[in-house]
């Protein structure tokens, strides 16, 4: 028999029902409203010779995790395993050589997938402002040009020249890089697998903490200089 589970937000005090493995429930909402009407259908357990298919519980938890991540809500409990930290990732620099995230361990890192011809390209000015304001106190602002949304220039040299002339950009930038799909860079594959986050458009932001933990992700509409982002960065600076 199929079962239905409610998708609920553990970050508020309004109620909805999410049964755990022992049938207990806890109060949850999404975007300030109870999630009483959002249901996820998962297959019922399949009977095998000698007992119930134990893969059913794993499947159900995977479905719920994916849906919560899609809403930008990832529930954690007291016994939840901590996702692995961002470690060992490096990018080809647009200037040659490599940019290793481990070189900035101990400070915050803001990684942003960019595109020169995107309607949000004005945010290059905000990224440069963050770089100018905070790089001396330990922040790495890393622009990752990508043509995954068909809005980047033909090659890395064109991107470098355009951004230098149009935005006077001096912050670190990678070569043109895939950020989604089977060819995605290892960093973005890790984000998708461990945190359920894949850029949905250009200028999505990912903040990595001093220990390599993911502290936040934001979409294109959130400016890099917004309080939502700078408020998370400033306490981490030297």
N, C-alpha and C positions, 0 to 999 in steps of 0.2 A: 504494500500500500504506500502511496506517495505521502510525504509529510510536507508541511508548510512552516517556514520560520520567518519571524518578523525581522526586518532590518532596522536596527535601533542605534541611537547615539549615546554612548556612555558618558558624554561630557556634560549632560544637563540633568535637571532633577524632575523633568516631566516623564510621564510613564508610557510604557508600551511593554510588550512581553517578549522576551527572548529566552527560551528554555535552554538550560545547559544540559550536559550529559546526565545529570541526576534529576532533571525535571524542574529545577529551581528557575525563577525568573528574576530579572532586574529591570529598573526603570531607565528608559532611553528615549531620545528624540532626535530629529534631524532638522536643522535650520530653524529651531525654535518651535517646531510643531511635533506632536506625537506621531510616530510612524506606525499607527495601528493598521493602516491600509496597504502598506508595502510588504508584499509577501514574496518569498523565494520558494519555488517548488523544487524539491529534491527527491530522487528516487527512493523508494522504500528499500529495506534490506532484502537482499536475495538470499534465500535459503540454500545452503550448501550441505552436502553430506557431513554430518557431525556438528553443525551449528550455523550461526548467522555469518554472513560475509562481513568481516571486520573492515573492509574497505569503504563501507557505507558511511561510517562516521568521518573518515578522512575526507571523503568526497563532499559531505555536507559542510564541514569546516572550510574547505577550499572555496566552495561556492560563496559562503557567507563572507569570507575574507576578500574575495574579488569584488563583491558588490559594495562592501563598506569602503574599499579603496576607491572605487568608482565615484562614490559620493564625497570623497575627501575625508572620510572618517575611518580610522583604523583602530579598532578596539584593542586594548591591552589589559591584561589582568595581572593579579599578583604573581601567578605562576607562569605568565607568558614568557616565552623565550625571547631574548634580546636579539634583533636582527644583526648580522655581522656588520662591522664598520667598513666604511670606504677605505680600502687599503690596497696598495699596489697598482693603482690606476694611473696611467699617464696618457697624454695626448701628443700628437705631432704638432709642434708649434708652427704658426704661419711664418715665423721668422727663421725656421730651421731648428733642428734639435728637438727636444721633448720637454713637455711641461708635466712634472710628476706631482700629483696631489700630496704625496707623502712629504714633499719638501715644505709644505705649509702646515704640517701636523702641529697641533697646539694652538692654532688660530682658526677663525671662521673662513670658509670658502664658499663663495656664491657662484654657481655654475649656471650659465644662461645660454640656451640655444638661440642663435640669432639668424637673421636673414637681411641682407642689405636692402632688398626691394619691398620688404614687408611694410604694411601700414603702421606697424608699431616700431619702426626703425628709429623714430625719434627718441626711443628709450636708450639708444646708444649714449645720448647726452647724460642721462641719469646714471648709467653704468660708469661713465667716465667721472662723473661727479663723486660717486661712491669711491672709486679708485683714488681720486685726488684727495678725498677727505680722510680715508681710513687705511690706505695701503701701508702708510708708515706706522700704523698701530697693529699690523698683523693680518689685515684682510686681503685675501686674494679674490679679485673679481675676474672670472674667466669667461670670455665670450667664445662660444662654440658655433661657428658658422655652419649652417646645414641647408641643403637643398631638398630636404625631405618633403617640404611643402611647396616646392617649385617656385621659390622666390629669392634664390641666391644667384649671384653672378657666376660666370662660366668657370672661373678658376680662382685659386687662392691669391694669386698676385693681383687680380682685378679687385677682389674683396679688400685686400690690404690697402691698395691705393685709394679705392673709393671711400673707405671708412676714415682714412687719414685726411683726405681732402674735404669730405663732407662733414665729418664729425670731429676732426682733430683727435682721433682716437689713439691713445698710447697704452691702454691697458693690455694685458696678455690676451692673446687670441690664438685659437687652434687653426689647423688646416680645416678645410671643408670636411664635415664629419656626419655620418648617419647617426641619428638619435632615436630611431624607432624601426621596428621590423627586424627581419632576420640578419640584416647587415649592420645593425646598431653597434656602436662602440661598446666595449665591455662595461664601461661605467653605466651606460644607460640600460644595458641588459640586466645588470645587477639591480638598478633601481626598479625595473619592472618586476623582476623575480622576487626581490626581498621586500619591496615597499609598495608594490602595486602601482607605481607611478610611471607613466609614459607621456612625454610631451604631446599635447593635443594640438599645438600650434607653435609658431615661433615665439620667442621671448617668454618661454616658461622658465621659472626660476627654481633652483634647488639650493638650499642652504645646508652645508655640511659643517658640523660642529668640530671643536678642537680634538675630540677623540675619534673623529670619523663618522659620527652618528648623523643621521638625517634629521635636521631640526625643523624643516618646513619646506613646502613646495607651493608655488603660486603660479597662476595662469598669466596669460599675456596682458590682461587688463590691469593687473596690479603693478604699479610703477616701482622700479627698484628703490627709489627714494621715499616710498611711502612709509608711514609709521609702522605698518604691519611687518615690514622687512627690517628697517633700521632699528626698530625696537628689539628685534631678536639678535641683531649683529652687535650693537653697542656694548651690552654687558660682557661680551666675549673678547673685546679688544684689550690690548696691553695698555 
